[in-house]
Amino acid sequence: MAKVTKKEKRRLTLFVMVFIFIIAFMCVNIFPDWLKIMANNKEKTVLETEYEDLLNTEEALKAEVEKLKNPEYVERYAKEKFLYTKPNEIIIRKTDND
């Protein structure tokens, strides 16, 4: 085996130290960005869930609008919800007493 000279040892040591410094520098610079990416992924998940909920709400509201276009439905809804009556009409409510 060939002998390794002091000059080669110093050069190898310097190379290893520079390499470690570069790796450490890259890690220090990348870590905050990685944290931001993870936070954005969590926020994205929350926003996607909220978006799905809003789409479901929109569908329900569109269905309700279609129902409200029917005069019979509006009349029945007003009678049940607000106890509205036509002139000379009486509403009798049945209650369950258990």
Secondary structure, 3 states (H helix, E strand, C coil): CCCCCHHHHHHHHHHHHHHHHHHHHHHHHHHHHHHHHHHHHHHHHHHHHHHHHHHHHHHHHHHHHHHHCCHHHHHHHHHHHHCCCCCCCCCCCCCCCC
